[in-house]
Amino acid sequence: MTAEFDIVVVGAGIAGASAAAELAADARVALLDMEAQPGFHATGRSAAFFAASYGSGVVRGITAASEHFFRKPPSGFSEVELIRPRDALFIAGADQLGKLEEMKAEIPNLQKLSAEETCKQAPILDSSYVAGGLRDELGGDLDVDAILQAYLRLFKQRGGKLMCRQQVEAMGFKDGIWTLQSGSHSLSAPVVVNAAGAWAGGIAELAGASSLQLQPMKRTAVLIDLKQLGDKAQNMDISGWPLVVDVDEQFYFKPDAGRLLISPADETPSAACDAQPDEIDIAIAVDRFQKATSLNIERVNHSWAGLRTFSSDRNFIVGFDPGLKGFFWLAGQGGYGVQSAPGLAQLTNAMITGATLTREFSPILNYEAEVAPERFLGKE
Ligand SMILES: Cc1cc2nc3c(=O)[nH]c(=O)nc-3n(C[C@H](O)[C@H](O)[C@H](O)COP(=O)(O)OP(=O)(O)OC[C@H]3O[C@@H](n4cnc5c(N)ncnc54)[C@H](O)[C@@H]3O)c2cc1C
């Protein structure tokens, strides 16, 4: 049996779910995922932070245009708060002050802090380690699960069909129609959206497109209870601390429901897979945190890893493949796929259905050329 749609979206992480929800306003859309649950891969493993000052100018622009959506979502979208304010604090040791200056010049609205002021923001920082900081007051904790579930709900309300445990195994194109095979199911549509995260290169291969130099990179995170940090830290109220990130992104930590989430900010190239943490990366996370705080971690309570998938220029890839009719890329979300999802979903809808962007989202159109797949043509 072949089910017919206007658009088939492959991948029900935050990218595919948000785009599918927008597309379903005016089209018959199917959303496929190979896992039993949407969000099982990168989306369910993120640090859940909104960092307005993170990434290239393109990433920052699309993130900024997404901010209002998290703060004031459309009526009925979600009952819960999608973002809770939390500053981001970039810290530098004495040998990194130049990098801090560069960052301040590039993003002037960051607030410069002395070493003493920086350490006050997160009082476990070691004053002999920290030489200065920059504060970004536009940060926040994202409720990733609430955002994902709200998009999936909207998708279903608009008549979209979510199909889990459906791994796309083959694709063909004939007479302007794509046919996708997953097990005994066959789906057809004139437009396919490739939102397969770390597997986007594999989906492109099935479709006969080029892989556009996408590289999944593993990133690790650990959670520790404060009592693992000894007497000095265990009674501290950490709830208002910022996300503290090394200015060269060597590590970061942030409060997470009463615990501390720490990442070594690793970027290890990986094949697309169900990523698992390596002992060495956990040890690096612990070591870098200990150096910046002079505290000892006695035990790590929980650890995980996920894949952040980057294009070679670290900007998103959004747009129709110039060589394959009806094959749309929504890939390369890197370390910013949750915070930028509302903007990327709107852009996808505008490019596929011609939908008009609201005033808040319209700045995203300025980045169309910089995210277009065409930019990689001839560079392989
Ligand atoms: C440790 C860590 C921390 C992070 N922190 C942040 C952060 O603070 N803020 C932020 O914005 N971002 C963060 N990110 C990045 C963010 O998680 C990703 O950019 C985002 O989740 C990517 O979403 P996605 O939908 O493209 O990918 P995914 O969530 O991986 O979804 C892709 C989906 O495609 C499905 N799929 C693949 N192949 C097939 C197939 N053949 N058939 C059917 N389905 C298929 C998969 O099952 C998967 O569900 C972090 C990532 C990690 C790992």
The ligand as an ORCA input file, in Angstrom:
! r2SCAN-3c Opt
* xyz 0 1
  C      25.462     17.057     24.667
  C      24.725     17.983     23.737
  C      24.394     19.267     24.162
  C      23.661     20.119     23.327
  N      23.248     21.314     23.836
  C      22.441     22.109     23.092
  C      21.916     23.310     23.653
  O      22.148     23.631     24.815
  N      21.106     24.088     22.857
  C      20.797     23.726     21.554
  O      20.079     24.461     20.883
  N      21.298     22.596     21.017
  C      22.103     21.773     21.744
  N      22.580     20.618     21.212
  C      22.338     20.340     19.794
  C      20.927     19.861     19.519
  O      20.625     18.786     20.402
  C      20.819     19.431     18.057
  O      21.254     20.472     17.203
  C      19.376     19.101     17.680
  O      18.790     18.249     18.618
  C      19.339     18.454     16.309
  O      17.998     18.092     16.056
  P      17.646     17.182     14.822
  O      16.180     17.036     14.807
  O      18.340     17.703     13.599
  O      18.385     15.764     15.129
  P      17.887     14.510     15.977
  O      17.264     14.899     17.252
  O      19.041     13.566     16.050
  O      16.736     13.887     15.077
  C      17.000     13.191     13.880
  C      15.979     12.043     13.810
  O      16.076     11.395     12.554
  C      15.728     10.045     12.756
  N      16.243      9.253     11.634
  C      17.509      9.164     11.206
  N      17.598      8.335     10.139
  C      16.344      7.910      9.866
  C      15.781      7.042      8.887
  N      16.530      6.438      7.948
  N      14.447      6.811      8.911
  C      13.653      7.416      9.844
  N      14.133      8.240     10.801
  C      15.460      8.500     10.811
  C      16.429      9.707     14.076
  O      15.856      8.579     14.701
  C      16.256     10.992     14.877
  O      15.137     10.911     15.760
  C      23.299     19.715     22.008
  C      23.639     18.432     21.572
  C      24.325     17.564     22.418
  C      24.626     16.171     21.940
*
